[in-house]
């Protein structure tokens, strides 16, 4: 029995084994107690049967459970590695986008100021409305350049 449990104990770090009698049947609960954050890695194995049935099938059940547990552990590790790599790539793209945005922001800010100057000097209503209609178009890029957020379009491209 302990030879079958060894692989599971090694994989999880710690194992809790609980035995309980229910009339003439015994319930065996095997719970991995490892440091893994994924709840699926701590899913218990519950076996119920007579003592003779458990003697006969416990080793095979633990072996099968250990194999599934090891496979799940590998899948979680692989998925975690993929997600960490994707996170690094997105952070790099975001930094490049922010650096690119900060280089172009001063030029667009200068264009916005030129439009504003026309507002201050013109007394004609047509001239003011032309400047006012140009201001919203140039205000958006200036705000985007000053934003501390990530430009989503550049990340998707």
DSSP file (Angstrom, degrees, kcal/mol; ACC not computed):
  #  RESIDUE AA STRUCTURE BP1 BP2  ACC     N-H-->O    O-->H-N    N-H-->O    O-->H-N    TCO  KAPPA ALPHA  PHI   PSI    X-CA   Y-CA   Z-CA
    1    1 A X     >        0   0    0      0, 0.0     4,-1.4     0, 0.0     3,-0.2   0.000 360.0 360.0 360.0 -42.8    0.0    0.0    0.0
    2    2 A X  H  >  +     0   0    0      1,-0.2     4,-1.4     2,-0.2     0, 0.0   0.774 360.0  59.9 -72.7 -25.3    2.7    2.5    0.9
    3    3 A X  H  > S+     0   0    0      2,-0.2     4,-0.7     1,-0.2    -1,-0.2   0.888 106.9  47.2 -67.2 -36.9    4.6    1.9   -2.3
    4    4 A X  H  > S+     0   0    0     -3,-0.2     4,-0.6     1,-0.2     3,-0.3   0.842 112.4  50.0 -70.9 -32.8    1.5    3.0   -4.3
    5    5 A X  H  X S+     0   0    0     -4,-1.4     4,-2.6     1,-0.2     5,-0.2   0.746  93.0  77.9 -75.9 -23.4    1.2    6.1   -2.0
    6    6 A X  H  X S+     0   0    0     -4,-1.4     4,-2.6     1,-0.2     5,-0.2   0.902  92.1  49.2 -56.1 -47.3    4.9    7.1   -2.4
    7    7 A X  H  X S+     0   0    0     -4,-0.7     4,-2.1    -3,-0.3    -1,-0.2   0.897 113.4  47.2 -60.8 -40.8    4.4    8.6   -5.9
    8    8 A X  H  X S+     0   0    0     -4,-0.6     4,-2.4     2,-0.2     5,-0.3   0.900 111.7  49.8 -68.8 -40.7    1.4   10.6   -4.8
    9    9 A X  H  X S+     0   0    0     -4,-2.6     4,-2.4     1,-0.2    -2,-0.2   0.913 111.9  49.0 -63.9 -42.2    3.2   11.9   -1.7
   10   10 A X  H  < S+     0   0    0     -4,-2.6    -2,-0.2    -5,-0.2    -1,-0.2   0.904 113.7  46.6 -62.9 -41.4    6.2   12.9   -3.7
   11   11 A X  H  < S+     0   0    0     -4,-2.1    -2,-0.2    -5,-0.2    -1,-0.2   0.873 123.1  32.1 -70.5 -38.1    4.1   14.7   -6.3
   12   12 A X  H  < S-     0   0    0     -4,-2.4    23,-0.3    -5,-0.1    24,-0.2   0.674  94.3-134.1 -97.0 -17.6    1.9   16.6   -3.7
   13   13 A X  S  < S+     0   0    0     -4,-2.4     2,-0.3    -5,-0.3    -4,-0.1  -0.120  83.3  29.5  92.4 -38.9    4.4   17.1   -0.9
   14   14 A X        -     0   0    0     -6,-0.2    19,-3.2    -2,-0.2     2,-0.4  -0.988  66.5-161.1-153.7 146.5    2.0   16.0    1.8
   15   15 A X  E     -A   32   0A   0     -2,-0.3     2,-0.5    17,-0.2    17,-0.2  -0.997   7.8-151.1-136.7 133.2   -1.0   13.6    1.9
   16   16 A X  E     -A   31   0A   0     15,-3.0    15,-3.0    -2,-0.4     2,-0.5  -0.913  13.8-168.8-104.6 127.7   -3.8   13.3    4.3
   17   17 A X  E     -A   30   0A   0     -2,-0.5     2,-0.4    13,-0.2    13,-0.2  -0.971   4.5-175.7-120.2 121.2   -5.3    9.9    4.7
   18   18 A X  E     -A   29   0A   0     11,-2.8    11,-3.0    -2,-0.5     2,-0.4  -0.965   5.8-166.5-121.6 133.1   -8.6    9.4    6.6
   19   19 A X  E     +A   28   0A   0     -2,-0.4     2,-0.4     9,-0.2     9,-0.2  -0.959  11.4 173.9-118.5 136.0  -10.3    6.1    7.4
   20   20 A X  E     -A   27   0A   0      7,-2.3     7,-3.5    -2,-0.4     2,-0.4  -0.999  23.9-134.2-144.0 137.7  -13.9    5.9    8.6
   21   21 A X  E     -A   26   0A   0     -2,-0.4     2,-0.4     5,-0.2     5,-0.2  -0.752  15.7-176.7 -93.2 138.2  -16.2    2.9    9.3
   22   22 A X  E >   -A   25   0A   0      3,-3.4     3,-1.9    -2,-0.4     2,-0.4  -0.825  66.9 -63.5-133.7  92.3  -19.8    3.0    8.0
   23   23 A X  T 3  S-     0   0    0     -2,-0.4    -1,-0.1     1,-0.3     0, 0.0  -0.527 118.6 -17.0  60.0-118.2  -21.4   -0.2    9.3
   24   24 A X  T 3  S+     0   0    0     -2,-0.4    27,-0.4    -3,-0.1     2,-0.3   0.370 125.7  83.8 -96.6   5.3  -19.4   -3.1    7.6
   25   25 A X  E <   -A   22   0A   0     -3,-1.9    -3,-3.4    25,-0.1     2,-0.4  -0.816  67.2-144.0-109.4 149.2  -17.9   -0.8    4.9
   26   26 A X  E     -AB  21  49A   0     23,-3.4    23,-2.1    -2,-0.3     2,-0.5  -0.917   5.1-150.6-113.2 136.7  -14.8    1.3    5.3
   27   27 A X  E     -AB  20  48A   0     -7,-3.5    -7,-2.3    -2,-0.4     2,-0.5  -0.925   9.8-166.3-105.7 128.6  -14.4    4.8    3.6
   28   28 A X  E     -AB  19  47A   0     19,-3.5    19,-2.9    -2,-0.5     2,-0.5  -0.970   2.1-168.7-116.0 123.9  -10.9    5.8    2.7
   29   29 A X  E     -AB  18  46A   0    -11,-3.0   -11,-2.8    -2,-0.5     2,-0.5  -0.962   1.7-170.4-116.9 122.5  -10.3    9.5    1.9
   30   30 A X  E     -AB  17  45A   0     15,-2.9    15,-2.8    -2,-0.5     2,-0.5  -0.958   8.1-179.8-114.4 118.2   -7.0   10.5    0.3
   31   31 A X  E     -A   16   0A   0    -15,-3.0   -15,-3.0    -2,-0.5     2,-0.2  -0.959  23.0-137.7-124.8 115.6   -6.4   14.2    0.1
   32   32 A X  E     -A   15   0A   0     -2,-0.5   -17,-0.2    11,-0.3   -23,-0.1  -0.505  15.1-169.4 -65.9 137.2   -3.2   15.8   -1.4
   33   33 A X        +     0   0    0    -19,-3.2   -18,-0.2    -2,-0.2    -1,-0.1  -0.006  31.3 143.3-118.6  27.3   -2.1   18.7    0.8
   34   34 A X        -     0   0    0    -20,-0.3   -21,-0.2     7,-0.2   -22,-0.1   0.070  64.7-104.3 -65.1 177.2    0.6   20.3   -1.5
   35   35 A X  S    S+     0   0    0    -23,-0.3    -1,-0.1     2,-0.0   -22,-0.1   0.434  75.1 129.4 -83.9   0.0    1.3   23.9   -1.9
   36   36 A X        -     0   0    0    -24,-0.2    37,-0.0     1,-0.1   -24,-0.0  -0.297  52.5-149.3 -59.6 136.7   -0.4   24.1   -5.3
   37   37 A X  S    S+     0   0    0      4,-0.0     2,-0.4     3,-0.0    -1,-0.1   0.705  70.1  98.0 -80.5 -20.1   -2.9   26.9   -5.7
   38   38 A X    >   -     0   0    0      1,-0.2     3,-1.2     2,-0.0     4,-0.3  -0.564  66.9-148.8 -75.2 124.5   -5.1   25.0   -8.1
   39   39 A X  G >  S+     0   0    0     -2,-0.4     3,-1.6     1,-0.3    -1,-0.2   0.798  94.2  66.9 -63.2 -29.5   -8.0   23.4   -6.3
   40   40 A X  G >  S+     0   0    0      1,-0.3     3,-1.1     2,-0.2    -1,-0.3   0.801  93.7  59.6 -63.2 -27.3   -8.1   20.5   -8.7
   41   41 A X  G <  S+     0   0    0     -3,-1.2    -1,-0.3     1,-0.2    -7,-0.2   0.606 105.7  48.5 -76.4 -10.7   -4.7   19.4   -7.4
   42   42 A X  G <  S+     0   0    0     -3,-1.6     2,-0.3    -4,-0.3    -1,-0.2   0.184  78.0 135.0-110.6  14.3   -6.2   19.0   -4.0
   43   43 A X    <   -     0   0    0     -3,-1.1   -11,-0.3   -12,-0.1     2,-0.1  -0.484  54.4-126.7 -65.0 125.0   -9.3   17.0   -5.2
   44   44 A X        -     0   0    0     -2,-0.3     2,-0.5   -13,-0.1   -13,-0.2  -0.349   6.1-135.8 -76.9 155.5   -9.7   14.1   -2.8
   45   45 A X  E     -B   30   0A   0    -15,-2.8   -15,-2.9    -2,-0.1     2,-0.5  -0.955  21.9-166.5-105.0 124.3  -10.0   10.4   -3.7
   46   46 A X  E     -B   29   0A   0     -2,-0.5     2,-0.4   -17,-0.2   -17,-0.2  -0.964   7.3-179.3-118.4 121.6  -12.8    8.7   -1.8
   47   47 A X  E     -B   28   0A   0    -19,-2.9   -19,-3.5    -2,-0.5     2,-0.4  -0.969   2.3-174.1-120.2 134.5  -12.9    4.9   -1.8
   48   48 A X  E     +B   27   0A   0     -2,-0.4     2,-0.3   -21,-0.2   -21,-0.2  -0.996  28.6 103.3-131.4 132.7  -15.6    2.9   -0.1
   49   49 A X  E     -B   26   0A   0    -23,-2.1   -23,-3.4    -2,-0.4     2,-0.0  -0.974  68.2 -60.1 178.7 179.0  -15.8   -0.9    0.3
   50   50 A X     >  -     0   0    0     -2,-0.3     4,-2.5   -25,-0.2     5,-0.2  -0.332  56.2-104.2 -72.2 164.8  -15.3   -3.8    2.6
   51   51 A X  H  > S+     0   0    0    -27,-0.4     4,-2.3     1,-0.2     5,-0.2   0.887 123.7  51.1 -59.1 -39.4  -11.8   -4.3    4.0
   52   52 A X  H  > S+     0   0    0      2,-0.2     4,-1.9     1,-0.2    -1,-0.2   0.903 110.0  48.9 -66.1 -41.4  -11.3   -7.2    1.6
   53   53 A X  H  > S+     0   0    0      1,-0.2     4,-2.5     2,-0.2     5,-0.2   0.902 112.4  48.2 -64.5 -40.9  -12.4   -5.1   -1.4
   54   54 A X  H  X S+     0   0    0     -4,-2.5     4,-2.3     2,-0.2     5,-0.3   0.892 108.8  53.6 -68.0 -39.0  -10.1   -2.3   -0.4
   55   55 A X  H  < S+     0   0    0     -4,-2.3     4,-0.4    -5,-0.2    -1,-0.2   0.904 114.5  43.1 -58.3 -40.5   -7.2   -4.7    0.1
   56   56 A X  H  < S+     0   0    0     -4,-1.9     4,-0.3    -5,-0.2    -2,-0.2   0.886 128.1  23.5 -75.1 -40.9   -7.8   -6.0   -3.4
   57   57 A X  H  X S+     0   0    0     -4,-2.5     4,-2.3    -5,-0.1     5,-0.2   0.502  94.7  89.6-110.1  -4.8   -8.3   -2.7   -5.3
   58   58 A X  H  X S+     0   0    0     -4,-2.3     4,-2.8    -5,-0.2     5,-0.2   0.920  88.7  50.4 -62.6 -45.1   -6.6    0.1   -3.2
   59   59 A X  H  > S+     0   0    0     -4,-0.4     4,-2.3    -5,-0.3    -1,-0.2   0.917 113.2  45.1 -60.2 -45.6   -3.2   -0.2   -4.9
   60   60 A X  H  > S+     0   0    0     -4,-0.3     4,-2.4     2,-0.2    -1,-0.2   0.898 113.5  50.5 -65.6 -40.6   -4.7    0.0   -8.4
   61   61 A X  H  X S+     0   0    0     -4,-2.3     4,-2.4     2,-0.2    -2,-0.2   0.919 112.3  46.2 -64.5 -43.6   -7.0    2.9   -7.5
   62   62 A X  H  X S+     0   0    0     -4,-2.8     4,-3.0     2,-0.2    -2,-0.2   0.902 111.6  52.7 -65.7 -40.3   -4.1    4.9   -5.9
   63   63 A X  H  X S+     0   0    0     -4,-2.3     4,-2.0    -5,-0.2    -2,-0.2   0.924 112.2  44.6 -60.5 -45.1   -1.9    4.1   -8.9
   64   64 A X  H  X S+     0   0    0     -4,-2.4     4,-2.2     2,-0.2    -2,-0.2   0.910 114.8  48.5 -64.5 -43.9   -4.5    5.5  -11.3
   65   65 A X  H  X S+     0   0    0     -4,-2.4     4,-2.7     1,-0.2    -2,-0.2   0.898 110.3  51.9 -63.3 -42.1   -5.2    8.5   -9.1
   66   66 A X  H  X S+     0   0    0     -4,-3.0     4,-2.6     2,-0.2    -1,-0.2   0.899 109.6  49.6 -62.1 -41.5   -1.4    9.2   -8.9
   67   67 A X  H  X S+     0   0    0     -4,-2.0     4,-2.3     2,-0.2    -2,-0.2   0.929 113.3  45.5 -63.9 -46.0   -1.1    9.1  -12.7
   68   68 A X  H  X S+     0   0    0     -4,-2.2     4,-2.4     2,-0.2    -2,-0.2   0.898 113.3  50.7 -63.7 -40.3   -4.0   11.5  -13.2
   69   69 A X  H  X S+     0   0    0     -4,-2.7     4,-2.4     2,-0.2    -2,-0.2   0.911 110.7  48.4 -64.2 -43.5   -2.7   13.8  -10.5
   70   70 A X  H  X S+     0   0    0     -4,-2.6     4,-2.2     2,-0.2    -2,-0.2   0.905 111.6  50.3 -64.0 -41.3    0.8   13.9  -12.0
   71   71 A X  H  X S+     0   0    0     -4,-2.3     4,-2.3     2,-0.2    -2,-0.2   0.916 111.5  48.0 -62.2 -44.0   -0.7   14.6  -15.4
   72   72 A X  H  X S+     0   0    0     -4,-2.4     4,-2.6     2,-0.2    -2,-0.2   0.894 109.4  53.4 -64.3 -40.1   -2.8   17.4  -14.0
   73   73 A X  H  X S+     0   0    0     -4,-2.4     4,-2.3     1,-0.2    -1,-0.2   0.920 110.1  47.7 -60.4 -43.9    0.2   18.8  -12.2
   74   74 A X  H  X S+     0   0    0     -4,-2.2     4,-2.6     2,-0.2    -2,-0.2   0.898 111.5  50.5 -64.4 -40.6    2.1   18.9  -15.5
   75   75 A X  H  X S+     0   0    0     -4,-2.3     4,-2.7     2,-0.2     5,-0.2   0.912 110.6  48.7 -64.4 -42.5   -0.8   20.6  -17.3
   76   76 A X  H  X S+     0   0    0     -4,-2.6     4,-2.5     2,-0.2    -2,-0.2   0.919 112.5  48.7 -63.6 -43.1   -1.1   23.2  -14.6
   77   77 A X  H  X S+     0   0    0     -4,-2.3     4,-2.2     2,-0.2    -2,-0.2   0.912 113.0  47.2 -63.2 -42.6    2.7   23.9  -14.8
   78   78 A X  H  X S+     0   0    0     -4,-2.6     4,-2.2     2,-0.2    -2,-0.2   0.919 113.3  47.9 -65.4 -43.6    2.6   24.1  -18.6
   79   79 A X  H  X S+     0   0    0     -4,-2.7     4,-2.5     1,-0.2    -2,-0.2   0.905 111.1  51.2 -64.0 -41.6   -0.4   26.4  -18.6
   80   80 A X  H  X S+     0   0    0     -4,-2.5     4,-2.4    -5,-0.2    -1,-0.2   0.912 109.9  49.7 -62.0 -43.2    1.2   28.6  -16.0
   81   81 A X  H  X S+     0   0    0     -4,-2.2     4,-2.1     2,-0.2    -2,-0.2   0.904 111.4  49.1 -62.7 -41.7    4.4   28.9  -18.0
   82   82 A X  H  X S+     0   0    0     -4,-2.2     4,-2.4     1,-0.2    -2,-0.2   0.923 112.2  48.0 -63.6 -44.6    2.4   29.8  -21.2
   83   83 A X  H  X S+     0   0    0     -4,-2.5     4,-2.2     1,-0.2    -2,-0.2   0.886 110.6  51.1 -65.2 -39.2    0.5   32.5  -19.3
   84   84 A X  H  X S+     0   0    0     -4,-2.4     4,-2.1     2,-0.2    -1,-0.2   0.900 111.0  48.5 -65.2 -39.8    3.6   34.0  -17.8
   85   85 A X  H  X S+     0   0    0     -4,-2.1     4,-2.3     2,-0.2    -2,-0.2   0.907 111.5  49.4 -65.5 -42.3    5.3   34.2  -21.2
   86   86 A X  H  X S+     0   0    0     -4,-2.4     4,-2.4     1,-0.2    -2,-0.2   0.882 109.4  52.7 -63.7 -38.1    2.2   35.8  -22.7
   87   87 A X  H  X S+     0   0    0     -4,-2.2     4,-2.2     2,-0.2    -2,-0.2   0.907 109.3  48.8 -64.2 -42.1    2.1   38.3  -19.8
   88   88 A X  H  X S+     0   0    0     -4,-2.1     4,-2.3     2,-0.2    -2,-0.2   0.915 111.3  50.2 -62.6 -43.4    5.8   39.2  -20.5
   89   89 A X  H  X S+     0   0    0     -4,-2.3     4,-2.4     1,-0.2    -2,-0.2   0.909 111.5  47.6 -62.9 -42.6    5.1   39.7  -24.2
   90   90 A X  H  X S+     0   0    0     -4,-2.4     4,-2.5     2,-0.2    -1,-0.2   0.884 110.6  51.9 -67.0 -37.7    2.1   41.9  -23.5
   91   91 A X  H  X S+     0   0    0     -4,-2.2     4,-2.3     2,-0.2    -2,-0.2   0.905 110.3  49.1 -64.2 -40.6    4.1   44.0  -21.0
   92   92 A X  H  X S+     0   0    0     -4,-2.3     4,-2.3     2,-0.2    -2,-0.2   0.926 111.9  48.3 -64.1 -44.9    6.8   44.4  -23.6
   93   93 A X  H  X S+     0   0    0     -4,-2.4     4,-2.6     1,-0.2    -2,-0.2   0.905 111.4  50.8 -61.5 -41.6    4.3   45.5  -26.2
   94   94 A X  H  X S+     0   0    0     -4,-2.5     4,-2.6     2,-0.2    -1,-0.2   0.909 109.9  49.4 -64.1 -42.0    2.7   47.9  -23.8
   95   95 A X  H  X S+     0   0    0     -4,-2.3     4,-2.4     2,-0.2    -1,-0.2   0.911 112.4  47.8 -63.7 -42.2    6.0   49.5  -22.9
   96   96 A X  H  X S+     0   0    0     -4,-2.3     4,-2.6     2,-0.2    -2,-0.2   0.907 112.3  50.0 -63.7 -41.5    6.9   49.9  -26.6
   97   97 A X  H  X S+     0   0    0     -4,-2.6     4,-2.7     2,-0.2    -2,-0.2   0.912 111.8  47.3 -64.1 -43.0    3.5   51.4  -27.3
   98   98 A X  H  X S+     0   0    0     -4,-2.6     4,-2.1     2,-0.2    -1,-0.2   0.903 113.0  48.7 -65.5 -40.5    3.8   53.8  -24.4
   99   99 A X  H  X S+     0   0    0     -4,-2.4     4,-1.1     2,-0.2    -2,-0.2   0.909 113.4  47.3 -65.2 -41.2    7.3   54.8  -25.5
  100  100 A X  H  X S+     0   0    0     -4,-2.6     4,-1.4     1,-0.2     3,-0.3   0.900 112.1  50.9 -65.0 -42.4    6.1   55.3  -29.1
  101  101 A X  H  X S+     0   0    0     -4,-2.7     4,-1.4     1,-0.2    -2,-0.2   0.851 106.8  53.3 -65.2 -35.7    3.1   57.3  -27.9
  102  102 A X  H  X S+     0   0    0     -4,-2.1     4,-0.6     1,-0.2    -1,-0.2   0.773 106.7  53.6 -73.8 -24.2    5.3   59.6  -25.8
  103  103 A X  H  < S+     0   0    0     -4,-1.1     4,-0.4    -3,-0.3    -1,-0.2   0.848 114.7  39.4 -75.2 -34.4    7.5   60.4  -28.8
  104  104 A X  H  X S+     0   0    0     -4,-1.4     4,-1.6     1,-0.2     3,-0.2   0.665  98.1  78.4 -89.9 -17.2    4.5   61.5  -31.0
  105  105 A X  H  X S+     0   0    0     -4,-1.4     4,-2.4     1,-0.2     5,-0.2   0.889  88.1  54.7 -62.9 -43.0    2.6   63.3  -28.3
  106  106 A X  H  X S+     0   0    0     -4,-0.6     4,-1.9     1,-0.2    -1,-0.2   0.891 107.6  50.5 -61.2 -38.4    4.7   66.6  -28.4
  107  107 A X  H  > S+     0   0    0     -4,-0.4     4,-1.5     1,-0.2    -1,-0.2   0.921 113.7  44.2 -65.0 -43.5    4.2   67.0  -32.1
  108  108 A X  H  X S+     0   0    0     -4,-1.6     4,-1.9     1,-0.2    -1,-0.2   0.837 109.5  56.8 -71.3 -31.8    0.4   66.6  -31.9
  109  109 A X  H  X S+     0   0    0     -4,-2.4     4,-2.0     1,-0.2    -1,-0.2   0.896 104.8  52.8 -64.5 -38.6    0.3   68.8  -28.8
  110  110 A X  H  X S+     0   0    0     -4,-1.9     4,-1.8     1,-0.2    -2,-0.2   0.880 107.5  51.3 -63.5 -38.9    2.0   71.6  -30.9
  111  111 A X  H  X S+     0   0    0     -4,-1.5     4,-1.7     1,-0.2    -1,-0.2   0.894 108.5  51.7 -64.7 -39.7   -0.7   71.2  -33.5
  112  112 A X  H  X S+     0   0    0     -4,-1.9     4,-1.8     1,-0.2    -2,-0.2   0.891 107.7  52.1 -64.5 -40.3   -3.4   71.5  -30.9
  113  113 A X  H  X S+     0   0    0     -4,-2.0     4,-2.1     1,-0.2    -1,-0.2   0.873 105.4  55.1 -64.6 -37.5   -1.8   74.7  -29.6
  114  114 A X  H  X S+     0   0    0     -4,-1.8     4,-1.2     1,-0.2    -1,-0.2   0.893 108.3  48.6 -63.4 -39.2   -1.8   76.2  -33.1
  115  115 A X  H  X S+     0   0    0     -4,-1.7     4,-0.9     1,-0.2    -1,-0.2   0.877 109.9  52.5 -67.0 -36.7   -5.6   75.6  -33.4
  116  116 A X  H  X S+     0   0    0     -4,-1.8     4,-1.5     1,-0.2     3,-0.4   0.868 102.4  58.6 -66.9 -36.8   -6.1   77.2  -29.9
  117  117 A X  H  X S+     0   0    0     -4,-2.1     4,-1.7     1,-0.3    -1,-0.2   0.870 100.3  56.8 -63.1 -35.9   -4.2   80.3  -31.0
  118  118 A X  H  X S+     0   0    0     -4,-1.2     4,-1.8     1,-0.2    -1,-0.3   0.845 104.0  54.9 -62.2 -33.5   -6.6   80.9  -33.8
  119  119 A X  H  < S+     0   0    0     -4,-0.9    -1,-0.2    -3,-0.4    -2,-0.2   0.903 107.3  48.9 -64.5 -43.0   -9.4   80.9  -31.2
  120  120 A X  H  < S+     0   0    0     -4,-1.5    -2,-0.2     1,-0.2    -1,-0.2   0.864 116.8  39.3 -69.9 -36.4   -7.8   83.6  -29.2
  121  121 A X  H  < S+     0   0    0     -4,-1.7     2,-0.3     2,-0.0    -1,-0.2   0.781  97.1  86.1 -88.2 -26.8   -7.1   86.0  -32.0
  122  122 A X     <  +     0   0    0     -4,-1.8    -4,-0.0    -5,-0.2     0, 0.0  -0.580  42.6 179.0 -84.0 134.7  -10.3   85.6  -34.2
  123  123 A X        +     0   0    0     -2,-0.3     2,-0.2     4,-0.0    -1,-0.1   0.565  55.3 100.4-101.8 -13.9  -13.4   87.7  -33.4
  124  124 A X  S  > S-     0   0    0      1,-0.1     4,-1.8     2,-0.0     5,-0.1  -0.518  71.7-137.4 -76.2 138.0  -15.4   86.3  -36.3
  125  125 A X  H  > S+     0   0    0      1,-0.2     4,-2.4     2,-0.2     5,-0.2   0.856 103.7  54.8 -63.2 -37.1  -18.0   83.6  -35.3
  126  126 A X  H  > S+     0   0    0      1,-0.2     4,-2.1     2,-0.2    -1,-0.2   0.901 107.7  49.3 -63.0 -40.9  -17.1   81.5  -38.4
  127  127 A X  H  > S+     0   0    0      1,-0.2     4,-2.0     2,-0.2    -1,-0.2   0.896 111.9  48.8 -66.7 -38.9  -13.4   81.5  -37.4
  128  128 A X  H  X S+     0   0    0     -4,-1.8     4,-2.6     2,-0.2    -2,-0.2   0.903 111.0  49.1 -67.5 -40.9  -14.3   80.4  -33.9
  129  129 A X  H  X S+     0   0    0     -4,-2.4     4,-2.3     2,-0.2    -1,-0.2   0.863 109.9  52.3 -68.9 -33.6  -16.6   77.6  -35.0
  130  130 A X  H  X S+     0   0    0     -4,-2.1     4,-1.5     2,-0.2    -1,-0.2   0.915 112.9  44.5 -65.4 -42.4  -13.9   76.3  -37.4
  131  131 A X  H  X S+     0   0    0     -4,-2.0     4,-1.9     2,-0.2    -2,-0.2   0.894 112.5  52.2 -67.8 -38.8  -11.4   76.3  -34.5
  132  132 A X  H  X S+     0   0    0     -4,-2.6     4,-1.1     1,-0.2    -2,-0.2   0.890 109.4  48.8 -65.8 -38.6  -13.9   74.7  -32.2
  133  133 A X  H  X S+     0   0    0     -4,-2.3     4,-0.6     1,-0.2    -1,-0.2   0.818 112.8  48.5 -72.0 -27.8  -14.6   71.9  -34.7
  134  134 A X  H  X S+     0   0    0     -4,-1.5     4,-1.6    -5,-0.2    -2,-0.2   0.792 100.4  68.2 -77.8 -28.2  -10.9   71.3  -35.2
  135  135 A X  H  X S+     0   0    0     -4,-1.9     4,-2.1     1,-0.2     5,-0.2   0.911  95.6  50.4 -62.7 -46.2  -10.2   71.2  -31.5
  136  136 A X  H  X S+     0   0    0     -4,-1.1     4,-1.3     1,-0.2    -1,-0.2   0.887 108.9  53.3 -62.4 -35.3  -12.1   67.9  -30.7
  137  137 A X  H  X S+     0   0    0     -4,-0.6     4,-0.7     1,-0.2    -1,-0.2   0.884 116.5  37.8 -66.2 -36.7  -10.2   66.1  -33.5
  138  138 A X  H  X S+     0   0    0     -4,-1.6     4,-1.3     1,-0.2    -1,-0.2   0.693 107.1  66.4 -88.1 -17.6   -6.9   67.1  -32.1
  139  139 A X  H  X S+     0   0    0     -4,-2.1     4,-2.5    -5,-0.2     5,-0.2   0.860  93.9  59.9 -70.4 -33.7   -7.8   66.8  -28.5
  140  140 A X  H  X S+     0   0    0     -4,-1.3     4,-2.4     1,-0.2    -1,-0.2   0.948 105.8  44.2 -63.0 -51.1   -8.2   63.0  -28.7
  141  141 A X  H  X S+     0   0    0     -4,-0.7     4,-2.3     2,-0.2    -1,-0.2   0.881 113.3  52.6 -62.3 -35.7   -4.6   62.2  -29.8
  142  142 A X  H  X S+     0   0    0     -4,-1.3     4,-1.7     2,-0.2    -1,-0.2   0.939 110.8  46.6 -64.1 -45.1   -3.2   64.6  -27.2
  143  143 A X  H  X S+     0   0    0     -4,-2.5     4,-1.2     1,-0.2    -1,-0.2   0.897 111.7  51.7 -62.7 -39.5   -5.2   62.9  -24.5
  144  144 A X  H  < S+     0   0    0     -4,-2.4    -1,-0.2     1,-0.2    -2,-0.2   0.882 109.2  50.7 -65.3 -37.0   -4.1   59.5  -25.8
  145  145 A X  H  < S+     0   0    0     -4,-2.3    -1,-0.2     1,-0.2    -2,-0.2   0.833 113.4  44.5 -68.5 -32.5   -0.5   60.6  -25.7
  146  146 A X  H  < S+     0   0    0     -4,-1.7    -1,-0.2    -5,-0.2    -2,-0.2   0.621  90.7 109.8 -86.3 -14.2   -0.8   61.8  -22.1
  147  147 A X     <  -     0   0    0     -4,-1.2     4,-0.1    -3,-0.2    -3,-0.0  -0.318  59.4-152.1 -65.6 141.2   -2.7   58.7  -21.0
  148  148 A X  S    S+     0   0    0      2,-0.1    -1,-0.1    -2,-0.0   -50,-0.1   0.452  70.3  93.7 -89.6  -1.0   -0.9   56.3  -18.7
  149  149 A X  S    S-     0   0    0      1,-0.1     2,-0.4    -5,-0.1    -2,-0.0  -0.101  84.6 -89.9 -82.3-176.3   -3.0   53.4  -20.0
  150  150 A X        -     0   0    0    -53,-0.0     2,-1.0   -52,-0.0    -1,-0.1  -0.798  28.1-124.2-100.5 136.8   -2.3   51.0  -22.8
  151  151 A X     >  -     0   0    0     -2,-0.4     4,-1.2   -57,-0.2     3,-0.5  -0.711  24.3-163.4 -77.8 105.0   -3.2   51.7  -26.4
  152  152 A X  H  > S+     0   0    0     -2,-1.0     4,-1.9     1,-0.2     5,-0.2   0.830  82.7  59.9 -64.7 -34.6   -5.2   48.5  -27.1
  153  153 A X  H  > S+     0   0    0      1,-0.2     4,-1.3     2,-0.2    -1,-0.2   0.894 104.5  49.5 -62.9 -38.5   -5.1   48.9  -30.9
  154  154 A X  H  4 S+     0   0    0     -3,-0.5    -1,-0.2     1,-0.2    -2,-0.2   0.810 109.6  52.6 -70.7 -27.7   -1.3   48.7  -30.9
  155  155 A X  H  < S+     0   0    0     -4,-1.2    -1,-0.2     1,-0.2    -2,-0.2   0.839 110.1  47.5 -73.8 -33.2   -1.4   45.6  -28.7
  156  156 A X  H  <        0   0    0     -4,-1.9    -2,-0.2     1,-0.2    -1,-0.2   0.751 360.0 360.0 -79.5 -23.5   -3.8   43.8  -31.0
  157  157 A X     <        0   0    0     -4,-1.3    -1,-0.2    -5,-0.2    -2,-0.1   0.450 360.0 360.0 -77.7 360.0   -1.8   44.6  -34.2
